[in-house]
Amino acid sequence: MINITILGGYIGTEPEVTTLEAGQKVCRFRLCTTERGYLTRNGLQIPDRNTWHCVNLWGNLTNYAPNIHKGQFIVLRGTYHTRQVTNQQTGEVRTFYNFDADEVMWTPPKEDKEV
């Protein structure tokens, strides 16, 4: 089975780099992708649908963290996983979309800052 996904979306949180007990670095942030709405033939308006993803950049990919910020558009390639969690008190089921990036395909260009 092949699990290769390309995600392009806007960064929703500032990236956080942490070091795990084994010494491995991971950069985590949230990414929003949007499926654009449309108008059906019979005039029904289908609204935009946003999906939030939890993104993990591992190892050397954490070097991108200083260059990416909330609100920027980024394109990533990697593997996709979902997990569902049920609230024991309310019975509400939440689905978490986790994405482990293998490659950063595009990041915003660095802004030239005048001193």
Backbone bond lengths (Angstrom), bond angles and torsions (degrees), N, CA, C in turn:
res aa  C-N    CA-C-N  psi(-1)  N-CA   C-N-CA  omega(-1)  CA-C   N-CA-C  phi
1 M - - - 1.444 - - 1.526 109.11 -
2 I 1.309 116.68 139.21 1.462 122.03 -179.34 1.519 108.77 -107.79
3 N 1.329 116.53 131.70 1.455 122.21 178.42 1.522 107.73 -127.64
4 I 1.329 116.47 82.92 1.450 121.83 177.16 1.524 107.25 -122.92
5 T 1.322 115.70 126.57 1.449 121.05 -177.12 1.521 109.20 -131.26
6 I 1.329 116.45 142.13 1.454 121.97 172.30 1.519 106.75 -113.85
7 L 1.330 116.06 122.70 1.456 121.99 178.67 1.516 109.15 -114.47
8 G 1.306 116.01 134.74 1.453 122.39 172.65 1.514 107.48 -128.12
9 G 1.308 116.71 124.00 1.455 118.85 -178.57 1.509 111.70 -169.45
10 Y 1.322 114.29 -175.69 1.456 121.85 -177.80 1.521 110.46 -98.74
11 I 1.328 115.14 135.87 1.449 121.79 -179.58 1.526 108.53 -71.71
12 G 1.338 116.69 127.35 1.456 121.22 -175.23 1.517 114.91 -99.25
13 T 1.326 117.77 -17.25 1.465 121.63 178.47 1.524 108.73 -139.17
14 E 1.316 116.37 154.16 1.461 119.85 175.91 1.532 108.70 -64.84
15 P 1.329 117.53 135.19 1.468 120.34 179.90 1.533 111.25 -62.33
16 E 1.336 115.46 141.52 1.462 121.81 176.94 1.520 108.41 -120.92
17 V 1.324 116.58 123.23 1.462 121.43 178.42 1.520 108.42 -100.58
18 T 1.324 115.95 127.59 1.461 121.53 176.99 1.523 108.77 -129.02
19 T 1.319 115.03 158.01 1.461 121.35 176.39 1.520 107.57 -111.93
20 L 1.329 116.12 125.39 1.453 121.69 179.86 1.524 110.22 -77.01
21 E 1.333 116.67 168.29 1.464 121.18 -179.04 1.521 112.51 -56.50
22 A 1.321 117.41 -34.53 1.466 121.44 -178.95 1.529 112.11 -76.94
23 G 1.347 117.37 -1.82 1.458 121.13 179.04 1.520 113.91 93.27
24 Q 1.323 117.76 -2.77 1.462 121.28 -179.41 1.524 110.00 -80.77
25 K 1.351 116.35 136.35 1.454 121.39 179.29 1.520 110.41 -91.71
26 V 1.343 115.25 145.35 1.460 121.39 175.89 1.529 107.74 -140.22
27 C 1.321 115.12 138.06 1.463 122.75 176.12 1.524 106.78 -111.52
28 R 1.344 116.04 125.84 1.466 119.87 -177.80 1.524 110.17 -121.11
29 F 1.339 115.17 140.84 1.454 121.11 172.69 1.516 108.75 -159.26
30 R 1.326 116.52 169.00 1.465 121.61 178.53 1.520 108.24 -103.42
31 L 1.338 114.69 145.07 1.459 121.83 -177.87 1.527 108.49 -130.45
32 C 1.319 116.41 135.61 1.463 121.21 179.79 1.524 109.98 -108.87
33 T 1.322 116.34 124.62 1.461 121.00 172.53 1.522 107.91 -110.04
34 T 1.330 116.26 149.50 1.459 121.04 -176.43 1.514 110.62 -126.39
35 E 1.324 115.13 127.62 1.466 121.45 171.15 1.526 105.32 -96.57
36 R 1.311 116.37 115.04 1.457 121.03 -174.54 1.520 112.15 -65.04
37 G 1.326 115.14 142.07 1.449 121.21 177.12 1.521 111.21 -73.86
38 Y 1.309 116.43 173.10 1.458 120.94 -178.45 1.523 109.96 -157.02
39 L 1.305 115.75 169.31 1.457 123.33 178.22 1.525 107.69 -108.55
40 T 1.345 116.78 124.11 1.463 120.15 -179.62 1.531 110.08 -76.77
41 R 1.319 116.20 168.81 1.465 120.96 -179.67 1.522 112.88 -60.23
42 N 1.338 116.72 -31.58 1.464 119.15 -179.34 1.528 112.45 -90.70
43 G 1.335 117.76 11.27 1.456 121.73 173.12 1.510 116.03 91.32
44 L 1.327 118.32 4.51 1.455 121.53 178.97 1.531 109.49 -77.59
45 Q 1.335 116.66 126.80 1.460 121.35 179.84 1.527 109.35 -88.56
46 I 1.333 116.87 119.17 1.464 122.70 175.53 1.531 106.76 -96.14
47 P 1.345 118.28 121.10 1.476 120.17 -175.79 1.527 112.76 -76.20
48 D 1.353 115.22 165.18 1.463 120.91 172.51 1.526 108.86 -58.84
49 R 1.342 115.80 148.99 1.463 120.69 177.24 1.525 108.66 -126.33
50 N 1.325 116.01 116.23 1.464 122.03 179.15 1.522 110.01 -95.55
51 T 1.330 116.06 140.83 1.460 121.85 175.05 1.522 107.69 -127.24
52 W 1.317 116.17 131.55 1.463 121.87 178.23 1.526 109.79 -99.08
53 H 1.335 115.58 134.18 1.464 123.11 -178.24 1.535 109.21 -120.02
54 C 1.317 117.18 141.97 1.464 122.86 171.78 1.529 106.39 -92.80
55 V 1.333 116.94 115.84 1.465 122.11 -174.55 1.525 109.64 -105.25
56 N 1.341 115.57 137.07 1.461 122.60 175.90 1.523 108.99 -121.15
57 L 1.342 116.74 125.58 1.463 122.59 170.98 1.522 106.48 -107.75
58 W 1.325 117.12 125.47 1.456 121.99 -174.90 1.521 111.39 -108.41
59 G 1.330 116.83 154.22 1.464 122.98 172.07 1.509 113.77 57.35
60 N 1.341 116.49 -127.18 1.461 121.61 -176.39 1.527 113.06 -65.48
61 L 1.333 117.82 -21.99 1.467 119.87 178.63 1.525 111.78 -65.91
62 T 1.340 117.85 -18.05 1.464 120.03 177.74 1.531 111.32 -65.88
63 N 1.331 117.17 -15.99 1.465 120.76 178.08 1.529 111.95 -65.24
64 Y 1.335 118.07 -17.59 1.455 121.26 177.78 1.537 112.15 -76.63
65 A 1.319 118.05 -17.78 1.463 122.14 -172.95 1.532 114.41 -52.56
66 P 1.342 120.18 -43.74 1.468 118.74 -178.77 1.535 113.59 -66.20
67 N 1.334 117.45 -18.42 1.462 121.32 -175.33 1.519 114.23 -97.30
68 I 1.321 117.91 -7.18 1.464 119.98 -178.50 1.527 109.72 -116.72
69 H 1.330 115.20 143.31 1.460 120.62 -175.29 1.519 110.88 -142.60
70 K 1.303 115.13 162.19 1.453 122.65 178.07 1.533 110.07 -52.75
71 G 1.336 115.59 133.47 1.461 121.50 177.77 1.516 114.68 95.47
72 Q 1.337 118.40 -13.16 1.454 121.40 -179.90 1.523 111.26 -83.62
73 F 1.331 115.76 152.69 1.463 122.13 176.79 1.525 108.14 -91.06
74 I 1.346 116.56 137.68 1.466 121.55 -179.10 1.529 108.57 -142.97
75 V 1.335 116.10 150.73 1.466 121.61 176.43 1.526 107.86 -121.67
76 L 1.348 115.67 129.58 1.456 122.73 -176.57 1.521 110.73 -129.75
77 R 1.345 115.86 151.44 1.466 121.47 172.30 1.514 107.43 -121.96
78 G 1.331 115.63 137.87 1.451 118.24 179.95 1.512 112.15 179.33
79 T 1.329 115.71 -154.88 1.463 121.50 -179.00 1.517 109.88 -113.60
80 Y 1.311 115.14 148.93 1.450 123.17 -171.53 1.524 109.96 -117.44
81 H 1.331 116.61 136.45 1.459 121.94 178.96 1.519 108.75 -138.96
82 T 1.306 117.39 145.20 1.464 121.02 173.62 1.523 109.16 -121.60
83 R 1.316 115.42 153.81 1.457 119.84 172.09 1.518 107.70 -146.54
84 Q 1.312 115.06 145.73 1.459 120.67 -179.52 1.523 109.74 -112.27
85 V 1.334 114.46 139.17 1.451 121.60 178.89 1.523 107.81 -125.02
86 T 1.332 116.76 131.29 1.457 121.77 179.38 1.518 109.76 -104.72
87 N 1.341 116.36 127.66 1.456 121.95 175.46 1.529 107.72 -72.31
88 Q 1.325 116.77 120.32 1.467 121.30 -175.36 1.527 112.78 -64.59
89 Q 1.334 116.94 -29.28 1.463 119.83 -176.41 1.519 112.80 -85.09
90 T 1.348 117.04 -40.57 1.464 119.56 -175.64 1.517 113.25 -101.91
91 G 1.324 117.14 -17.20 1.457 120.50 -176.99 1.517 112.86 79.54
92 E 1.338 117.07 2.21 1.467 121.57 179.72 1.530 110.17 -67.34
93 V 1.322 116.19 133.90 1.459 121.77 178.59 1.525 108.45 -105.07
94 R 1.330 116.27 125.38 1.461 121.55 177.05 1.518 108.68 -113.30
95 T 1.331 116.06 139.86 1.454 121.54 177.57 1.518 109.06 -107.61
96 F 1.330 116.81 128.82 1.450 122.55 177.25 1.523 108.49 -106.39
97 Y 1.334 116.22 132.24 1.459 123.15 -179.44 1.520 107.82 -105.74
98 N 1.326 117.27 109.11 1.456 122.74 -177.83 1.522 109.55 -107.85
99 F 1.315 115.40 136.63 1.453 122.08 -176.88 1.519 109.02 -130.42
100 D 1.332 117.32 119.54 1.459 123.06 175.75 1.518 108.32 -100.30
101 A 1.333 116.25 111.67 1.465 121.06 -175.79 1.524 110.98 -78.91
102 D 1.338 115.44 137.14 1.461 122.67 172.94 1.524 110.81 -101.64
103 E 1.340 115.68 -23.86 1.460 120.60 -175.23 1.520 109.25 -152.85
104 V 1.330 115.70 136.50 1.459 121.25 170.55 1.522 105.06 -94.46
105 M 1.339 116.00 111.00 1.464 120.60 -173.45 1.526 112.44 -86.45
106 W 1.323 117.17 -29.50 1.459 120.34 179.06 1.508 109.06 -157.37
107 T 1.316 115.86 133.73 1.458 121.99 172.68 1.521 107.72 -127.78
108 P 1.306 117.94 161.31 1.462 119.88 178.82 1.519 110.37 -62.23
109 P 1.332 117.05 145.62 1.465 118.70 176.52 1.514 110.51 -64.09
110 K 1.336 116.62 149.44 1.453 120.28 178.54 1.520 108.42 -66.15
111 E 1.328 115.23 139.58 1.457 119.70 178.80 1.520 108.90 -82.72
112 D 1.331 116.05 134.83 1.450 120.74 175.64 1.526 108.20 -80.12
113 K 1.316 116.43 120.58 1.465 120.63 -179.78 1.507 109.08 -109.07
114 E 1.333 114.99 127.45 1.458 119.10 177.79 1.516 109.11 -82.05
115 V 1.342 115.32 141.50 1.465 119.95 -178.23 1.498 109.36 -95.77
